[in-house]
């Protein structure tokens, strides 16, 4: 049954958009009228796309999704797990997709699933139907589903994908949660210090300047900094924003981004965190692909795409070329010296024993545990250091305010 995208006015004079299934537009309009809505437009969701070439069809459907509420990682994980459960229960795929769409409370998820179901009903494989929405279903997702369909293990593959999506979302939230406290503390410290220098210090110093006394060097330095912030604060902010914009545009250049990523990998603390994050992401992705019967070379190429750091991504791409020529995976990855030795040894062991999937899973778990311990230690150390730094700066401000008072007391005695 084809899917139609509608726009209607409800009983409260508000515009409603969505997707419904029916035999023809007239039936869709009647469904909307039964709800008490006034239909303003009803268009086939796939007819216009089918008339164009595949690239235009994919672009058209992806744009229709982009301007609406996106499907986040939690939504994707939930619909994947629901679909896996229904497929495992021997429910036909089109009925399983229909049930998932009806169970979802989010219009964006309903639109995506119903459009996918419309393509499946027309006879396309599930992986091909998912390719209509490349921003929702990544190449990793689509390749894994295609391998599951070919092997007849779609339910198992979908369960793996749900677990993988959840683990990636948990890891992302863990990293963001670890960095949130230091970032908030840094911003608050800068705001407090800037407020003291801009508003408090000048008013206090005016009292001492009225007495025509020579101020101590620390007080004069603080006053110079305060006057600079008051007179050139907006200009300084504009320069910072302009520099950030230019830096952001420069990072779009491949060579510049490559040099910056290589420099970050050499940074003592940041480099270790980035290396751990990228390694965990790569091994987890490679594990689910190999476990889903995706060919090793294709799995390496897809897993390289999830690595954000350019040198590490190029290292995996070069390793895939060497594997294509007959080299072992562990030895090919070790040649770049960018990946942890533990991961390389586990992959080599998995190749030798025929348990590559298990060793990749173990390598991913090891890297995630190590990354979690590093982030925990960093947050535990960075928080007190920021508090100490802010305390020292506030102490300097207090001393700069008290020194003139001490000198005045000395002169009075």
C-alpha positions in Angstrom: 0.0 0.0 0.0 1.6 3.3 -1.0 2.3 6.1 1.5 1.2 9.7 1.1 2.5 12.8 2.7 -0.3 15.2 3.8 -0.8 18.7 5.1 -4.0 19.5 6.9 -5.7 22.1 9.2 -7.0 20.6 12.5 -10.0 21.7 14.6 -7.8 24.3 16.4 -6.8 25.9 13.1 -3.2 24.5 13.4 -1.3 23.0 10.6 -0.6 19.3 10.8 1.8 17.3 8.7 2.4 13.6 8.5 2.3 10.4 6.4 -0.6 8.0 5.9 -1.1 4.9 3.9 -3.9 4.4 1.5 -4.9 3.2 -2.0 -5.2 6.7 -3.4 -5.1 10.4 -2.4 -8.9 10.5 -2.2 -8.8 7.8 0.6 -6.2 9.8 2.5 -8.4 13.0 2.3 -11.3 11.0 3.6 -9.2 9.7 6.6 -8.3 13.3 7.4 -11.9 14.4 7.2 -12.9 11.6 9.5 -10.5 13.1 12.1 -12.2 16.5 11.7 -9.2 17.9 9.7 -9.3 20.0 6.5 -6.7 18.5 4.0 -4.8 21.1 2.1 -2.4 18.9 0.2 -1.9 15.1 -0.3 1.2 14.0 -2.2 2.6 10.5 -2.9 5.7 10.0 -0.8 7.6 7.9 -3.3 6.0 8.7 -6.7 7.9 11.8 -7.5 11.1 10.2 -6.2 10.6 7.2 -8.4 10.4 9.4 -11.5 13.8 10.8 -10.9 17.2 9.1 -11.0 18.5 7.3 -7.8 20.7 10.2 -6.7 17.9 12.8 -7.0 15.4 10.4 -5.3 17.8 10.0 -2.3 18.4 13.7 -2.1 14.7 14.5 -2.3 13.6 12.2 0.5 16.5 13.1 2.7 15.7 16.8 2.4 12.1 16.0 3.4 13.3 14.5 6.6 16.0 17.0 7.4 13.7 20.0 8.0 11.5 18.0 10.4 12.5 16.7 13.8 15.4 14.3 13.4 15.6 10.7 14.4 18.2 10.5 17.2 20.2 7.6 18.4 17.7 6.6 21.0 14.8 6.5 18.5 16.9 4.5 16.1 17.9 2.0 18.8 14.3 1.6 19.9 12.8 1.1 16.5 15.6 -1.4 15.6 15.0 -3.4 18.7 11.3 -3.4 18.1 11.8 -4.5 14.5 14.2 -7.3 15.6 11.6 -8.6 18.1 8.8 -8.7 15.5 11.0 -10.3 12.8 12.1 -13.0 15.3 8.4 -13.7 16.0 8.1 -14.7 12.3 6.0 -11.6 11.5 6.2 -10.5 7.8 8.6 -7.6 7.3 5.9 -5.2 6.0 3.6 -6.0 9.0 6.6 -5.6 11.4 7.4 -2.1 9.9 3.7 -1.2 10.2 3.6 -2.2 13.8 6.8 -0.2 14.6 5.3 2.9 13.0 2.1 2.5 15.0 3.9 2.0 18.3 6.1 5.1 17.8 4.9 8.4 19.3 7.2 10.6 17.3 6.0 11.8 13.9 9.6 11.8 12.4 10.0 8.1 13.2 6.5 7.3 11.8 7.3 9.1 8.6 10.6 7.3 8.1 9.3 3.8 8.9 6.1 4.2 6.8 8.2 5.4 3.8 10.6 2.4 4.3 7.6 0.1 4.5 6.1 1.5 1.3 9.4 0.7 -0.6 9.4 -2.8 1.0 5.8 -3.5 -0.1 6.9 -2.5 -3.7 9.4 -5.3 -3.6 12.7 -3.7 -2.6 15.0 -5.3 0.0 15.0 -3.6 3.4 18.6 -2.4 2.9 17.7 -0.7 -0.3 14.6 0.9 1.3 16.7 2.2 4.1 19.1 3.9 1.6 16.3 6.4 0.9 17.2 8.0 4.2 21.0 8.1 4.4 21.1 10.7 7.3 19.0 8.3 9.5 20.5 5.0 8.5 24.3 5.1 8.1 26.3 3.0 5.6 27.2 0.8 8.6 23.5 0.2 9.4 22.6 -0.5 5.7 25.5 -2.8 5.0 24.8 -4.8 8.1 21.1 -5.2 7.3 22.0 -6.2 3.7 24.4 -8.9 5.1 21.7 -10.1 7.5 19.1 -10.3 4.7 21.5 -12.3 2.5 22.4 -14.7 5.4 18.8 -15.1 6.6 19.7 -13.7 10.0 18.0 -10.4 9.9 16.6 -10.6 13.5 20.1 -11.4 14.9 21.7 -8.6 12.9 19.0 -6.1 14.0 19.6 -7.0 17.7 23.3 -6.4 17.2 22.6 -3.0 15.6 20.3 -2.0 18.5 23.1 -3.0 21.0 25.7 -1.1 18.9 23.5 2.0 18.7 22.9 2.0 22.4 26.5 1.5 23.3 27.6 4.4 21.0 25.0 6.7 22.5 26.1 5.7 26.1 29.7 6.3 25.2 28.9 9.7 23.7 26.9 10.7 26.7 29.7 9.5 29.0 32.2 11.7 27.3 29.9 14.7 27.2 29.0 14.2 30.9 32.7 14.0 31.8 33.5 17.2 30.0 30.4 19.2 31.1 31.5 19.9 34.6 35.0 21.4 33.7 33.4 23.4 30.9 30.7 24.9 33.1 33.2 25.6 35.8 35.6 27.3 33.4 32.8 29.5 31.9 31.6 30.5 35.4 35.1 31.3 36.5 35.7 33.5 33.5 32.4 35.3 34.0 33.1 35.9 37.7 36.6 37.2 37.1 35.5 39.4 34.2 32.7 40.9 36.4 35.2 41.6 39.2 37.7 43.3 36.9 35.0 45.2 35.0 32.8 46.5 37.8 34.2 45.9 41.2 37.9 46.8 40.8 37.4 50.3 39.2 35.0 51.4 42.0 37.4 50.3 44.7 40.4 51.9 43.1 38.6 55.2 42.7 38.7 55.6 46.5 42.5 55.3 46.6 43.1 57.4 43.5 41.2 60.3 45.1 43.9 60.5 47.8 46.6 61.2 45.1 48.6 58.3 46.6 51.0 56.1 44.6 49.3 52.8 44.1 51.3 49.5 44.5 52.5 47.8 41.3 50.0 44.9 41.8 47.1 47.3 42.1 48.3 49.3 39.0 48.6 46.1 37.0 45.1 45.0 38.0 43.8 48.5 37.1 45.5 48.3 33.7 43.8 45.0 33.1 40.5 46.3 34.2 40.7 49.4 32.0 41.6 47.2 29.1 38.6 44.9 29.6 36.3 47.9 29.9 37.7 49.8 26.9 38.5 47.0 24.5 36.3 44.1 25.8 33.9 44.2 22.9 36.8 44.5 20.4 38.5 41.5 22.1 35.3 39.5 21.9 34.9 40.4 18.2 38.6 39.3 17.5 38.0 36.0 19.3 34.8 35.3 17.4 36.5 36.2 14.1 39.5 34.0 14.9 37.1 31.2 15.8 35.3 31.6 12.5 38.5 31.7 10.5 39.8 28.6 12.3 36.5 26.8 11.7 36.7 27.5 8.0 40.4 26.6 7.9 39.6 23.2 9.4 37.4 22.4 6.4 40.5 22.3 4.3 41.6 18.6 4.2 45.3 19.3 4.6 44.8 21.7 7.5 42.5 19.3 9.2 45.0 16.5 8.7 47.8 18.5 10.3 45.6 19.6 13.2 44.4 16.0 13.8 48.0 14.8 13.7 49.1 17.4 16.2 46.2 16.6 18.5 47.3 12.9 18.6 50.8 14.0 19.8 49.3 16.1 22.6 50.0 14.2 25.9 46.5 14.1 27.5 44.2 15.0 24.6 46.0 12.7 22.3 45.5 9.7 24.6 41.8 10.4 25.0 41.3 10.9 21.2 43.2 7.7 20.5 41.1 5.8 22.9 37.8 7.2 21.6 38.6 6.5 18.0 40.0 3.0 18.7 36.9 2.0 20.7 34.6 3.3 18.0 36.6 1.5 15.3 36.8 -1.9 17.0 33.2 -1.8 18.1 32.1 -1.1 14.5 34.4 -3.6 13.0 33.2 -6.2 15.5 29.5 -5.8 14.6 30.3 -5.9 10.9 32.4 -9.0 11.0 29.8 -10.7 13.3 27.1 -9.9 10.7 28.9 -11.7 7.9 30.0 -8.5 6.1 33.2 -9.2 4.1 36.4 -8.1 5.9 37.5 -5.6 3.3 34.1 -4.0 3.1 33.9 -4.0 7.0 37.3 -2.3 7.2 36.2 0.4 4.7 32.9 1.1 6.6 34.7 1.1 10.0 37.2 3.6 8.7 34.3 6.0 8.0 33.3 6.2 11.6 36.8 7.5 12.6 36.8 11.3 12.9 40.6 11.7 13.2 42.0 11.9 9.7 45.5 10.2 10.3 43.8 7.3 12.1 41.2 7.0 9.3 43.9 7.0 6.6 45.8 4.4 8.6 42.7 2.1 8.4 42.3 2.8 4.7 45.9 1.9 4.0 45.5 -1.2 6.2 42.5 -2.2 4.0 44.7 -1.9 0.9 47.4 -4.1 2.5 44.8 -6.6 3.5 43.5 -6.7 -0.1 47.0 -7.6 -1.1 47.1 -10.5 1.3 48.5 -9.0 4.6 47.1 -9.8 8.0 44.8 -7.3 9.5 46.7 -6.9 12.8 50.0 -6.5 11.1 48.5 -4.0 8.6 47.0 -1.9 11.4 50.2 -2.1 13.4 52.3 -0.5 10.6 50.8 3.0 11.3 51.8 2.8 15.0 48.6 4.9 15.8 46.6 2.1 17.4 47.2 0.7 20.9 49.4 -2.5 21.0 46.7 -4.3 23.0 44.2 -3.9 20.2 46.7 -5.0 17.6 47.6 -8.1 19.6 44.0 -9.1 20.2 43.1 -8.7 16.5 46.2 -10.8 15.5 45.1 -13.4 18.0 41.6 -13.4 16.7 42.9 -13.9 13.1 45.1 -16.9 14.2 42.3 -18.6 16.2 39.4 -17.8 13.9 37.7 -15.8 16.6 38.2 -12.3 15.2 34.7 -11.1 16.2 35.3 -12.1 19.9 38.7 -10.5 20.0 37.4 -7.3 18.4 34.6 -7.2 21.0 37.1 -7.7 23.8 39.4 -4.9 22.3 36.4 -2.5 22.2 35.5 -3.3 25.8 39.1 -2.8 27.0 39.3 0.5 25.2 36.0 1.7 26.6 37.0 0.8 30.1 40.4 2.5 29.7 38.7 5.6 28.3 36.2 5.7 31.1 39.0 5.5 33.7 41.0 8.3 32.0 37.9 10.6 31.8 37.0 9.9 35.4 40.6 10.7 36.5 40.7 13.8 34.3 37.5 15.2 35.7 38.5 14.4 39.2 41.7 16.3 38.8 40.6 19.1 36.5 37.8 20.3 38.8 40.0 21.0 41.8 42.7 22.5 39.5 40.1 25.0 38.1 38.9 25.8 41.5 42.5 26.4 42.7 43.3 28.6 39.7 40.1 30.7 40.2 40.9 31.0 43.9 44.5 32.2 43.2 43.2 34.8 40.7 40.6 36.0 43.2 43.2 36.1 45.9 45.4 38.3 43.7 42.5 40.7 43.2 41.9 40.8 47.0 45.6 41.5 47.6 45.6 44.2 45.0 42.7 45.9 46.9 44.2 45.5 50.3 47.8 46.6 49.6 46.8 50.4 49.3 45.0 50.0 52.6 48.1 48.6 54.3 50.2 51.4 52.9 47.7 54.0 54.1 47.8 52.5 57.6 51.7 52.6 57.5 51.7 56.2 56.5 49.2 57.1 59.3 51.4 55.4 61.9 
